Amino acid sequence: MPEEQMANPGGQPSAAPAPVPPAARPLDQIDRAILRLLRTDGRASIRSVAEQVHVSRANAYARINRLLDDGVIRGFSALVDQERAGQGASAYITLKIVQNSWRTVRKQLTTLPGAAHIALVSGDFDVLLLVHTKDNRELRELVLTRIQSIPEVLSTRTLLVFEETDLGVEEG
């Protein structure tokens, strides 16, 4: 039996592989300077960016649009003081999951209230999840009831965040 038929018993054509995004264009010093500025102040005007990196407004505008089109800049957001926003408990939760269940687990974790960041990692655990909750009681409920009830989650470990600092960001 031909190899293709063994892998695909009905002889039906298999689904096309997911398209591979084009490689991002290399960034130059001006692009990197623009990224540093926008990380510090995502609301900076085109005029301000252009002046600080010593290019014309049209050039700065074109570069920012290219960085957006290329997916280098994925969006703009506000930096939130979680405690002042009523989320007094933050934690990193490590998860060990069933092999090859990442997509399923990720889909379920993205629906959790307070989930802020999810990463597939290597090492002693498989997933690193950052969550923000109102208090430790809500955090406990999230871990013991919601996360540990996901069938593909084998174990969890919770690391409480006592204090955090966003690097590369000027507060003020």
N, C-alpha and C positions, 0 to 999 in steps of 0.2 A: 504494500500500500504506500503511495507517495507520502512523503513527510507532511505536506500541506494538508492532505486529507486526514492524516492521523491527528493532527492538532486541531482540525476543524472537521469533525466527522460528517456533517451534513453536506460537505462540499460547497457550502455557501461561502461567498467571499467574506473575509473577516473585516471588521470595522477598520477604517483607516486610522493610522496612529495620530495622536493629537499633534496639531501643528506646533513646530518648534518656533518660538518667537525669534525674530532676527536679533543678532548680537547688537548690543548697544554700541553706539559710536564712542570712540575714546574721548575722555574728558580732558580738556586742557586746563591751565591754571585759572583762567577766567571762569570757566564752568565751576571749578571747585570753589572759587571765591564766592560765586553766586550761591552755591549750595550752603556754604558756611553762613552767609548772611541770612538766607531764608530759614535755616535751622534756628538761628538766634531770634529772628523776627519774621515770621511768615506773613505778616501784614505789611512788610516794607513795600513802598511804592516802587514802580519801575524806575522813576526818576532817581530815587535814593540809591537803588541797587546800581544803576548805571554810573552815578557819580562815584560811588565807593569802589567800583571795580574798573573805573576809568574807560568806559565805553559809551557809545551813544545810547540814547533811550531805545532807538529802533533795534540796535544790536542786542541790548539787554532783553528786550521784549522777545526777539526772535530766539535767543538762547534759552530763555525760560520756557517758551512754547516747545522748543525742541526737546528740552529735558522732560517736559510733561508728555509729549508724544512718544518719546523713547521709553517711558516708564521709569526713568531715573527718579523723577519727582512723582510720587504716587498720590499726593494730595496735600492739603493744608489742614492743620488742626490747632485747637487751643490746648495749651498746657494747663491741666486742671490740678488744683490743690485738692486731693481726694478727701482729706480730713475736713476742710472747709465746705466741701460739697456733700458732706454727710456720710462719707465712706471712711469711717475711722479705723477700719481693720483692712490691712493689705497682707497678702501672702503669696509666696511662690509655692506651687504644688507640683511635686514631681510624680509622674505616673509611669508605672510599668504596664505595658499593654500587650495583648496577644499579637504575635508576629503577623505582619501584613494587614493590620487593622487600622493603620494610621488614618486613612481617608474617612472611615466610618466614625472613628473616635473624634477626629477633628470636627466633623460636621455636628456631632452632639455637643462638643465643648463650646462651639461658637454660639450656641443658644443659651448658655448659662448666664444668668444675671451677674454682672460685675466682672465677667471675663474681659481682660484687657489685652493680653498677649498670649499667643500659643506658639510653641516651637517644637518641632521634631528634632531631637538631639541624639548625640552618641554618648556612651558612657554607661554608668550604673543604672540609669533609667532612660525611658524612651521619649517622654514628653515633659516639657516645662510649661506651666500655666501660671500666669500672673492674674490674680483676682483682687477686686476691691469690694468690700462689703460694709454694711452699716456698723456692725460690731462683731465680736467673736462668736456670739450665739448664731448669727446669720452665717458666718464663715463655717462653723461646725456643721450646720444644717446643709450647706452647700456641698461640703466634702463628704459627709457621712450618708446623706440621702440622695443627692443628685449625682455626684461623680462616682462614688463607689457602687452605684446601682447600674452603671453602664457595663453590660456584660463583658466587653473586651478589656476592661480595666482590671488588671491583676492585683495591683497594690498602689497605694499613694503614700506620700510623705509631705507634710505641711511645714513650711518654713515661714514663720511670722516676720513681717517687715517692721522694724522698729523705727527706722528713719531712711529716707531715700533722697538722692540728689540726681537730677537730670544733668548729664554732662553736655558741654557744648551749647548750653542755653543760658543766656543772661536773663535773670529775673529782674523785674523792676517795673 
